[in-house]
Structure formats: C-alpha cells, structure tokens
C-alpha cells in the first residue's frame, strides 16, 4: 500500500455503526481477556496435548464445560469492572477490587 493510500484510509471509518467510546487497552473490560483465555489455557494445558487433534478436542470439551453459573459470574465481574472503570474515570482500577 502506498503512503497516499494509507493516509486516505486513516481519515475514513471502516465499520457499520461508527466508533464506540471504549478505554484503550482495557483487558479488564473484556470477558474474553479477564476470564476466558486464561481459564481455557489453564485447563487445556494442565497436561501437554500430544497432537493437534487432541488440542482441538480439549478446547471443544473445555468450552462445553462452561456452565450458565460460570457465565453469570463472569457477567457480574464484567459489571463490577465497568463500575470500577467509571469510578476511576477510565484509569487503572485494579486497586479497587476487593
């Protein structure tokens, strides 16, 4: 891509509904970041998978083990994190967790 093409793209929105205000680099506001990836990694790699197919099967099995209660707990934590983020005016809020 030429410099001119890159410049042209920077001033145009590519998306459906426009920009969404969201604190940058805020993994505590993404359930996938603050729960899912770490949870799956700890379960899947408790022992080393022996094949790619074995790894895939572990991923599927562990995803199937996520219960409605776990999802409810994640949602509550997400709501708490939103509150903490607002209390800290978009700044760091890990120190606010009890």
C-alpha positions in Angstrom: 0.0 0.0 0.0 1.4 3.4 -0.9 1.8 6.2 1.6 -1.0 8.1 -0.1 -3.4 5.1 0.1 -2.5 4.6 3.8 -3.2 8.3 4.5 -6.5 8.2 2.8 -7.7 5.2 4.9 -6.8 6.9 8.2 -9.4 9.6 7.9 -12.3 7.2 7.0 -14.2 4.9 9.3 -14.4 1.3 8.3 -17.3 -0.3 10.2 -21.0 -0.4 10.5 -22.1 2.0 13.2 -19.2 4.3 13.8 -16.7 4.5 16.6 -17.6 3.2 20.0 -16.0 5.0 23.0 -14.0 2.4 24.9 -11.0 2.8 27.0 -7.9 1.7 25.0 -6.0 -1.4 26.1 -8.5 -2.4 28.8 -8.5 -6.2 29.2 -10.4 -5.9 32.4 -13.4 -4.8 30.3 -13.3 -7.8 28.0 -14.6 -11.1 29.4 -12.5 -13.0 26.9 -9.4 -11.3 28.3 -10.1 -11.3 32.0 -11.6 -14.8 32.1 -11.9 -17.0 29.0 -8.4 -17.2 27.6 -6.7 -17.7 31.0 -9.3 -20.2 32.1 -9.1 -22.3 28.9 -5.3 -22.2 28.8 -5.1 -23.4 32.4 -7.5 -26.3 31.7 -6.2 -27.3 28.3 -2.5 -27.2 29.1 -2.8 -28.9 32.5 -1.1 -31.7 30.7 0.6 -31.3 27.3 -1.6 -32.3 24.4 0.0 -34.9 22.2 -1.5 -33.9 18.9 -3.2 -31.0 17.1 -6.4 -33.0 17.0 -6.1 -33.7 20.8 -5.6 -30.0 21.4 -8.7 -29.2 19.3 -10.8 -31.7 21.2 -9.6 -30.3 24.6 -10.7 -26.8 23.5 -14.1 -28.1 22.5 -14.5 -30.1 25.7 -13.5 -27.3 28.0 -15.8 -24.8 26.2 -18.7 -27.3 26.7 -17.8 -27.4 30.5 -18.6 -23.6 30.9 -21.9 -23.6 32.8 -24.6 -20.9 33.0 -23.5 -20.3 36.5 -19.9 -19.6 35.3 -21.3 -17.2 32.7 -23.4 -15.4 35.3 -20.3 -15.0 37.5 -18.4 -13.6 34.5 -21.2 -11.1 33.8 -21.2 -9.9 37.4 -17.5 -9.4 37.3 -17.9 -7.5 34.0 -20.5 -5.2 35.6 -18.2 -4.6 38.5 -15.3 -3.8 36.2 -17.4 -1.3 34.3 -18.3 0.4 37.6 -14.7 0.5 38.7 -13.7 1.9 35.4 -16.2 4.7 35.7 -15.2 5.4 39.3 -11.6 5.8 38.2 -12.6 7.9 35.2 -11.2 5.4 32.7 -7.9 5.0 34.6 -6.4 1.9 36.3 -8.8 0.3 38.7 -7.2 -3.0 39.8 -6.6 -1.4 43.3 -10.4 -1.0 43.7 -11.0 -4.8 43.5 -11.8 -6.2 46.9 
